[in-house]
Amino acid sequence: MKNQTLKLFGLTSDQINEKLDSLELDKSKIKTYVKEKYLDAFLFVEEKVEHDGFGEALSKIVTSLAPYIYADKDVSLYERLYEVLTLRHKTIALMEQATGGILTSNLMAFDGAESVVKASYVMPSIKAMIDHFDLNPFKFTANGGVCGEIAFDIASFIRSRISADIYVVSVSTLAEGSKLYYNKDDVVSFVAVGTESGVKIFKLESSARKRDQMNNLSKTICFKLINSLK
């Protein structure tokens, strides 16, 4: 009997099953099992009876889900990111506010993490960010809260002081509820990912509760970094 584990990010279990159904697999010969939390999914594909079509069926599944697959074994996004950073001999520096230190704490759980994580800042509030990174408060008031430019400024600040291959900054409206630093009624997070070639910004909006938002964002960052390092 043959089987294969795939790890995916970005689809709910219902969406994955919908894609699997569209492939019209022979369910008398192929069994699939999906488990998902915070868009981080485990897909198990198993041969129910010995036959010659397992490889073809698996190929169809992989082709259909390729943009969402980050590993062909049962590992977390954090473990896969750590593996890729180690294999590529890359180092990382992080500043977390929107993710509350989730990225750093997960990466530091692995043996040898000190050779990969060169620096980590966890800032609980916008005031702490302004004070520590010498930010211009006017940028917050002018934008009604956090913005991509602020994430860029922090990434640039760290980059000028810490030697690393990748710089990740996550900032969000989650930290403070004052009207001065709040983007209307939405939760908006900005992430800056810096490398030698420059700094890229991406934005995530969510109405999810705080913990769900933090977990989704931290896993989104991991997935984007894994893809960029392939």
Residue pairs with C-beta under 8 A, 6 or more apart in sequence:
1 46
1 47
1 50
2 46
2 47
2 54
3 44
3 45
3 46
3 47
4 44
4 45
4 46
4 58
4 72
5 42
5 43
5 44
5 45
5 72
5 73
5 74
6 42
6 43
6 44
6 45
6 61
6 62
6 65
6 69
6 71
6 72
7 40
7 41
7 42
7 43
7 69
7 70
7 71
7 72
7 73
7 74
7 75
7 76
7 77
7 80
8 16
8 40
8 41
8 43
8 65
8 68
8 69
8 70
9 39
9 40
9 41
9 68
9 70
9 77
9 219
9 220
9 222
9 223
10 39
10 67
10 68
10 223
11 19
11 36
11 39
11 41
11 65
11 68
12 36
12 39
12 41
13 34
13 35
13 36
13 41
16 34
16 36
16 41
16 43
16 65
17 32
17 34
19 64
19 65
20 32
20 34
20 61
20 64
22 64
23 57
23 60
23 61
23 64
25 32
25 57
25 60
25 61
26 53
26 57
28 48
28 49
29 47
29 48
29 49
29 51
29 53
29 54
29 57
30 45
30 46
30 47
30 48
30 53
30 54
30 57
31 45
31 46
31 47
31 48
32 43
32 44
32 45
32 46
32 61
33 42
33 43
33 44
33 46
34 41
34 42
34 43
34 44
35 41
35 42
36 42
38 212
38 215
38 216
38 219
39 216
39 219
40 76
40 77
40 219
41 68
42 74
43 61
43 65
45 57
45 58
45 61
47 54
62 69
70 77
70 80
70 223
70 226
70 227
71 80
75 83
76 106
77 219
77 222
77 223
77 226
78 103
78 106
78 107
78 109
78 222
79 110
80 222
80 226
81 107
81 222
81 225
81 226
82 107
82 110
82 113
82 116
84 90
84 225
84 226
84 229
84 230
85 91
85 92
85 116
85 166
85 229
86 112
86 116
88 229
90 116
90 165
90 166
90 229
91 115
91 116
91 117
91 118
91 163
91 164
91 165
91 166
92 107
92 116
92 117
92 118
92 164
92 165
92 166
92 167
92 168
93 117
93 118
93 119
93 120
93 158
93 159
93 162
93 164
93 166
93 167
93 168
94 103
94 104
94 117
94 119
94 120
94 121
94 167
94 168
94 169
95 120
95 121
95 122
95 123
95 133
95 154
95 155
95 158
95 168
95 169
95 170
95 171
96 102
96 103
96 104
96 120
96 121
96 122
96 123
96 170
97 122
97 123
97 124
97 125
97 126
97 129
97 170
97 171
97 172
97 174
97 175
98 170
98 171
98 172
98 174
98 175
98 189
98 190
98 191
98 213
98 214
98 217
99 170
99 214
99 217
99 218
99 221
100 122
100 214
101 120
101 122
102 214
102 215
102 218
103 168
103 170
103 218
103 221
103 222
104 117
104 120
104 122
106 218
107 113
107 116
107 117
108 117
108 120
110 116
118 162
118 163
118 164
119 158
119 162
119 164
121 132
121 158
123 129
123 132
123 175
124 175
125 175
125 176
126 140
126 146
126 175
126 176
126 181
129 135
129 150
129 154
129 171
130 137
130 140
133 153
133 154
133 157
134 157
135 150
135 153
135 154
136 153
139 147
139 149
139 150
139 153
140 146
140 147
140 150
140 180
140 181
141 180
143 149
143 150
144 182
144 183
144 184
145 173
145 181
145 182
145 183
145 188
146 171
146 172
146 173
146 181
146 183
146 188
146 189
146 190
147 190
148 190
148 192
148 201
148 203
150 171
150 190
151 169
151 170
151 171
151 190
151 191
151 192
151 201
152 192
152 199
152 201
154 169
154 171
154 192
155 167
155 168
155 169
155 192
155 193
155 194
155 199
156 194
156 199
158 167
158 169
158 194
159 167
159 194
159 199
165 195
165 196
166 193
166 194
166 195
166 225
167 192
167 193
167 194
167 195
167 199
168 191
168 192
168 193
168 194
168 221
168 225
169 191
169 192
169 194
170 189
170 190
170 191
170 217
170 218
170 221
171 189
171 190
171 191
172 187
172 188
172 189
172 190
172 213
172 217
173 181
173 182
173 183
173 186
173 187
173 188
173 189
174 187
174 189
174 210
174 213
174 214
176 182
186 205
186 206
186 207
187 205
187 206
187 207
187 208
187 210
187 213
188 203
188 204
188 205
189 203
189 204
189 205
189 206
189 213
189 217
190 201
190 202
190 203
191 201
191 202
191 203
191 204
191 217
191 220
191 221
192 199
192 200
192 201
193 199
193 200
193 202
193 221
193 224
193 225
193 228
194 200
202 224
204 216
204 217
204 220
206 212
206 213
206 216
206 217
208 216
